């Protein structure tokens, strides 16, 4: 590990201490003020809603340490967008085509 990435130097990170049967990571959250909290990291799954307090984390290579990258809310850029033709066609069938006025 590089010196500037040694855990405990006033940074925010998670240390995995276990795993649940469902694949969730049990972690200790070390906050920048050196306080500790117990938590669980839930993997994102296709088709499931994203909780409002979700954060993006990245695992340090070769370790059981996870670094927060930011909260999900700050990554959103406007409302959800329909990105496939099939989705748009289905929307038009349910709600009708957009008015040309």
N, C-alpha and C positions, 0 to 999 in steps of 0.2 A: 504494500500500500504506500502511496505517496504521503509525505508528511502532512500536506494540507488536507488530506482526506482521512486522517486518523480520527475515529469516532471520539466524541467528547469535547471537541474544541469549539464549543458554543454553537454547534450546528444542530439542525433538526434531522432525525433519521429514525428508522425502525429496525429492530433486531428481532429476527425470527427465533422464537423459543419452542415452537411446536407446530403441529398441523392437525386439523380436524379430519374426521372421516370424509367430509364433503370437499376436501381440498382447499379449505380456507387456511390462511397462515395466521397463527397466533403470534402476536408481536408485542414487544415493549417499545413504546414510542418515547424516544428521548427528545425533549424539546430544547430549543436554544438556551432557555434559562436553566437547563439541567434538571427540570422536573421530569418525572416518569409517569406514563399512563399505560395501562394494559389495553390491548385492542386486537381486532381481527381484520385482516385484509381479505376482502371478498373479490374473487376474479370477476371481471365483466363477462357477461354471457349474451350471445346474440338473442334478440327478441325480448330481453328483460329491460325494465326501466332502470335508469341511472339515478341513484339517490342524490338528493341535493347536496349532501355533505361529502360526496365522493371526491377523492383526490387521485391524481396520477402519480404513481411511484415507479421507480426504476431500480432494479436489483444491481448491486455492485458485483461485477464479474468475479466469480470464484468465492463469494462470501454469502453470509446469511443476513446481510445488511441491505436495507431498502432506503433509497433517498426520495423524498417528495419532490415532484417536478412542478406541482401547482395544482390548484383545485379545478375540477371539471368545469364549473360555472365560468371561470375566467377564460377557458378555451373556446367557449361557444361564441360564434360570430353571427348573431341574428337568429331568426327562427329556422326551424328545420326546413330542408328543401327536398322536393321530390326529384330524385336523380335518375329515375328510369322511365322509359316510355310506357311500360306496363303500369306503373304506379299512376302516371298522369292519365292514362286511358281509363283506369278504374275510377279515379277521382271524378273524371268527366261523366262517367256512367252514373255515379251516385249523386253528384251535385249539379250536373249539367255543365255544358261548356261555358267558358268565360264569355261575358257579354262583350260585344264588339263596340259598344258605345263609348 
